[in-house]
Amino acid sequence: MRLEHIHFKFIGKHTFARIMHHSHSLIPTSGDPMAFEAFWRKLGDKCTIVISGSDLMSYLSDMGNVCWFLVPELAEAINNLHHVVDNAVSDGRHIVIGTGSTQLYQAALYALSSPGGPEPISVVSAAPYYSQYPAETDYLRSGLYKWDGDANTFDKNNGAYIEVVNSPNNPDGTIREAVLAKVNRSAEGKLIHDLAYYWPQYTPITGAADHDIMLFTLSKCTGHAGSRIGWALVKDTEVARKMTRFIELGSIGVSKESQLRAAKILGIVSDDYPNFFEYGRRLMSERWNMLRQVIRQSGVFGLPEYPLEYCNFTGKFTNSHPGFAWLESKEDEDCEKLLRAERIMARGGRRFGADAKYARVSMLSREEIFNIFLERLSAIQGGSISNGKHLGS
Ligand SMILES: Cc1ncc(COP(=O)(O)O)c(C=O)c1O
C-alpha cells in the first residue's frame, strides 16, 4: 500500500471519529490553529525532512551569533520570509529563537526587567488583551516584573512599565499602537510588540513593522503550532543577549529538529509565494463571510468591523480576517454562557480584561469543527435559542 494511501486512511478515520465525537459534545473554539492543515496535506512530501541518528546531536549551532542555538538555516528562512512579505524589518536585527513565542514573551520580560530594582516592573496591555498575558507574567511570582492589567487605566506615575502591544490584537483583531507611549513618552516605558498575527491571511500588510522587540510564531504564521517555534527580532544587542540567556537557563536552547522543520516550511512559504498566504487569505475571508451572514440572521450578536486597507503584499484593498471572532451580546448577556447553552465553548470577555458580554471564538479550527460551530451559532436567535431553551439560564 502506498504511503499517501495509508496517510489518507489515517486522516479519514480520525476525522470521522472527531465528527462523531463533536456531534454531541461541546465544541472547542480555542486557538489551536488547524485551519491550514488541508493546505499542508496537499503538499505531501514536499515538506518532509529526513534526520538521521547521527544528525543534530550537539547543543551548539552558531557560536558567532548572539543566539548561539539558532540553526543558520532557520535564520536565513526567517530573513527571507520577512523580505518576501515585508511585514517587519529584519535586516540588522538579532533573531532570538524560542520554544514558541510564549517562551520569548517571558524571555523579553526578563531581558527588559533585569537586574531589577526594589519593586517589580508593571507589565500592562490594553484591554481586551490576550488572555494568557496575565498568567504567563505572574505564574512564577517574579521579583522582576508583575502583571498590572489594562494599559488604558495604568497610572504612569507608578514608574517603570513594560507595555505589550499585540497587533493585530487577539481577541478583537484590531490594529494597535502603544497606548502609554502615545500619552507620555517616558524613558521608563519599554515595549514588546507581539506580532503573531501580522501576516497576509489575517490582515492587510500596510508596512514593515520596526520596533525594539517584535515577536512572531510559526503557529500563527503557517499553522505549525506543534513544532513550538517562535522568533523575536530584537534591535538592541544587550536585550538579545539577555533573552538568549533566559532560554539558555530554561532549556539550553531550542530543539534543532523543530528548527530545521520550521526552516523547511518557511522556505516553502517564501519560495512559492503567494500560494500559502493566498490560500489562507481566501479561507479566512470565506469563513468571515459565513460568520457575518449567520450573525446578521441571528440578530443576537455584534462583531467588530474592520476598515478596508491597501495590502502591500497582495496589491489589493482588503479587510482584516482575524484568527478570532470577538462576539458581543447585543442584549448585554453573558456571551460565554449564551454560547455554552448551544454547546459552543468560548472564552468569556472577563478573561481578556473586558466585559462578560463579550466572548472569543476561534476562526482557525478544522473545517468540520468550524461548520458545527456555525450550525450551532445559527440556532441562537434573538430572545431565545431556537430549540426552546431560554438564554442566560
Ligand atoms: C497573541 C498571541 N501571542 C502569542 C501566542 C503564543 O504562541 P506560541 O504558540 O508561539 O507560543 C498566541 C497563541 O495563541 C497568541 O495568540
The ligand as an SDF file (V2000), in Angstrom:
LIG
                    3D

 16 16  0  0  0  0  0  0  0  0999 V2000
   -1.2160   36.9110   20.6170 C   0  0  0  0  0  0  0  0  0  0  0  0
   -0.5150   35.6340   20.8340 C   0  0  0  0  0  0  0  0  0  0  0  0
    0.7600   35.6560   21.2330 N   0  0  0  0  0  0  0  0  0  0  0  0
    1.4170   34.5140   21.4690 C   0  0  0  0  0  0  0  0  0  0  0  0
    0.8220   33.2910   21.3100 C   0  0  0  0  0  0  0  0  0  0  0  0
    1.6080   32.0550   21.6360 C   0  0  0  0  0  0  0  0  0  0  0  0
    2.1550   31.4930   20.5050 O   0  0  0  0  0  0  0  0  0  0  0  0
    3.1180   30.2340   20.5480 P   0  0  0  0  0  0  0  0  0  0  0  0
    2.3300   29.0850   20.0060 O   0  0  0  0  0  0  0  0  0  0  0  0
    4.2220   30.5810   19.6350 O   0  0  0  0  0  0  0  0  0  0  0  0
    3.5990   30.0380   21.9260 O   0  0  0  0  0  0  0  0  0  0  0  0
   -0.5010   33.2160   20.9030 C   0  0  0  0  0  0  0  0  0  0  0  0
   -1.1750   31.9230   20.7830 C   0  0  0  0  0  0  0  0  0  0  0  0
   -2.3720   31.8090   20.7080 O   0  0  0  0  0  0  0  0  0  0  0  0
   -1.1900   34.4260   20.6610 C   0  0  0  0  0  0  0  0  0  0  0  0
   -2.4640   34.4210   20.2730 O   0  0  0  0  0  0  0  0  0  0  0  0
  1  2  1  0
  2  3  1  0
  2 15  2  0
  3  4  2  0
  4  5  1  0
  5  6  1  0
  5 12  2  0
  6  7  1  0
  7  8  1  0
  8  9  2  0
  8 10  1  0
  8 11  1  0
 12 13  1  0
 12 15  1  0
 13 14  2  0
 15 16  1  0
M  END
$$$$
